[in-house]
Amino acid sequence: MSQLFDLTDTYTQRVQPHIRTIKDIKRTLVMALNIQLLKFLIENAHWIVKPPINGSKEVVHILFNSKNNNEAQISWMTFKEQLDELSVIDKYAIEYDKHDGNVIVFINSMNLGILIEKLMSSSKSGQREKKIARKRGGKRKKQQQQQLLSKPSHLSSQPSDILIQLEGILNNVEPPELMHLRSLLNYQSTAHRLTLERISKITPRVPFLETCDYPIHSQYLALNNDTSKLPHDLVQCLSQKIHFIPIIKQHTDISLGDCSYLDTCHKVDVCRYLHYKRHIPYQALDRSLQQCDDFNNEIPYWEMISPWCRNGSTSNLSREILPPQWINCDVRTFDFNIVGKFAAVIADPAWNIHMNLPYGTCNDTELLSLPLHTVQDEGILLLWVTGRAIEIGKSSLENWGYKIKNEVVWIKTNQLDRTICTGRTGHWLNHSKEHLLVGVKGNPDWLDKLVDVDFIVSGTRETSRKPDELYGMVERLVGPHARKLEIFGRTHNTRPGWFSELTLETPISLTQSTNTHTTAIGNQLNGTQIHECDVLERYINSKED
């Protein structure tokens, strides 16, 4: 009893000082409640406690005000007072989290409906009901009690808001508030839309042909090379899609199925498993090539147009992409101060995976001791890791001053465009993917985010060769004219606009230029080629020292 007076003492002094009984206090609180707020809670009872609102009082207050006009909007303090008064009237109407009183976990729609019925009947009766209540005395009180115990008339005579809401859920119709919230979350800024449009016009296209999914077609082709005797649907499919024809030799055992290595098998002449050769529809390929050439020929025109982009250049005509640059060195002893700072860095360490590999590997201690914290003040570092080295890679990024923001997965495909299952790696399950950790240093707000997805589906090639799609992803992220570095690079990694670190015993070819772009560093490159004047000068001075 005393607790109830403590909760309502301030309110009763402000509204009606002469209130003396508990019933009078409750009756006054009921009359002071906001009917619109109660209806809003009933209509959205299910959605308020679900993500993304998660019962937050602050979010509910914002949504309530956004639904009403300026006159019906209430302040944050008034909103909290209304909920507190509701708890005094009926402590079971709204339940809050035990540890956080600002989080709603349950809304009793039936109790709120009864309360609304009480408010509506009271407002209609007005002073007339008060006079009748005084005359009838106890009889009126009994009728009020029966009315509270009975089902509200507005719930029985008309479809209630709860039933309408349930019907909307069954018909997958979202409440207007959630639709508005979803539109805000899915909103794309003009800068982002402009970036996507520009990227779609300057990204080169390559021909792509679909692969036939019907094994019966390949069997027909293996048995009959005369296309005139093939079914019409097969001839049409043959002219549009790629087919894989099984290679059957004397030592082939068809019952064994496909070879795990397929076109990467080193023992094709003696392997008893099935291998395939590829049948390409060259007419369809020529058409696709022509379409790609027509599109790619327009790229220089769009590159001359310089709309505002987050990491773009205002004068692309005066900016040329440098030829590939690389330094042949031992990365473990190389002075990274020579090459300067970069916006993006890719590192593909030779992790020790306890296998016979055609190149040397480094132990974990050597890789962790690399001073990669010196190559960037701010930017992104992408680190290739194996399944065993994922946690080591994360620790390394944190030691170098990076925060792990994302992880890109390379899903490997084989000759048949299926996920690989070679049995060469993995202790428990076969590895059909590789992981690329993405670390961010500083606050590079110039990055173009939300352009690419976090996975790459691409076929395997030489040992340890990564997909070329990654370079385009990085260039779209940091811009074509940003400095980009690849550590532990190989000959196939060198490309225009990139600097690769690759042994000093090989011949050195030094050239210079006034532009800046990308670099490769490692001990598996031939010679050294540098085009940037400042990098060339520092490199020569280091050789003299």
Secondary structure, 3 states (H helix, E strand, C coil): CHHHHHHHHHHHHHHCCCCCCHHHHHHHHHHHCCHHHHHHHHHCHHHHCCCCCCCEHHHHHHHHHHHCCCCCCCCHHHHHHHHHHHHHHCCCCEEECCCCCCEEEEECHHHHHHHHHHHHHHHHHCHHHHHHHHHHCHHHHHHHHHHHHCCCHHHHHCCCHHHHHHHHHHCCCCCHHHHHHHHHHCCCCHHHHHHHHHHHHHCCCCCCCCECCCHHHHHHHHHCCCHHHCCHHHHHHHCCCEEEEEECCCCCCHHHCECCCHHHCCCCCCCCCEEEEEECCHHHHHHHHHHHHHHHCCHHHHHHCCCCCCCCCCCHHHCCCCCCEEEECCCCCCCHHHCCCCCEEEECCCECCCCCCCCCCECHHHHHCCCHHHCCCCEEEEEEECCCCHHHHHHHHHHCCCEEEEEEEEEEECCCCCECCCCCCCCCCCCCEEEEEEEEECCCCCCCCCCCCCEEEEECCCCCCCCCHHHHHHHHHHCCCCCEEEECCEHHHCCCCCEEECCCCCCCCCCCECCCCEEEEECECCCCECCEHHHHHHHHHHHHC
